[in-house]
Structure formats: C-alpha cells, structure tokens
Amino acid sequence: MQKSLIRLSEVQRRTGYSKAWIYRLMSEGKFPASVKIGARAIAFVEGEVDEWINQRIAESRKEVA
C-alpha cells in the first residue's frame, strides 16, 4: 500500500464525489479517515483511497454477476 499523501482535491477528482459527500462518508465510517498535516490542512493516505475505490469496483462487479 502506498504511503503517499494526497489532498482533498485529488480525492474528489478520483472519486467524483463532492467535498461535502466525502466528509459525510467519513463521519459514517464509510471512507478512509483524513490525516491532519497542518493547522488547517488535511490529506488522505493514497493507498487507503485507492483500496476504497477498488472495493467499490469489486462490489459493483459482484452485483452485476
């Protein structure tokens, strides 16, 4: 798993979700937690986000099969 950090804008680009929806999923425990990187800045572990995306794809494929 990659340990690189990516910013919220990149997470939005990769998922297609809005900032508000990402925060909602995080509060429900359905999205990887953010990492505080500064007084007013957060980022996400790239590998965790990629894994989450891959799980959504796998779940989608199971429903179709």
N, C-alpha and C positions, 0 to 999 in steps of 0.2 A: 504494500500500500504506500502510495506517495505521501510524504510528509510536507509537501509544499503548501503554502497558504494562498488562497485566492480570495479576492474581495467580493463583496455582495453583488456588484455589477456583473462580475463574471458568472456568479451563481445564477443570477437572473437570466443571463444570456444562455447558459447551458440548460436550464430547466424550462425556460419560457414562462416562469412564474413572476408575479409582481412582488415587490418588497413586502407588502402587507401580507400576502399569501404565504410567503416563506416564513415570516415571523409567526403567523398563525400555526403553521405546521410545526414549527419549533416549540411553541408553547404547548402543543398537544403531544409532544414527544414523537412526532412522525417525520422529523427531518433532523439531520445532524446538527448538533449544537455549535454555536459560533465560538470563536476564541477571541478574547479581548487582547488587542495588540497596541492599544494606546488609550489615552484618556477618553477619546470619543471615536474610537475606531475598532471595528471588528473584522474578522476574516474567518474563513472556513478551511478545514483541512481538505485539500483537493481529493485525496484518496477516499475520504468518507463520502464526499458528494458524488464522486464517480461510482462508488459502490451503491449508493442510494439510487442513482439513475439506472444502473444495471439491474437492480432488484425490481424497479418499476417495469422495465422492459420484460424481464422474465415473468413477472406476474401477468402482464398483458398477453404474452405469448401463451401462457397456460390457459387463460380464459378462452382464447381463440381455438386452441387444440381440442 
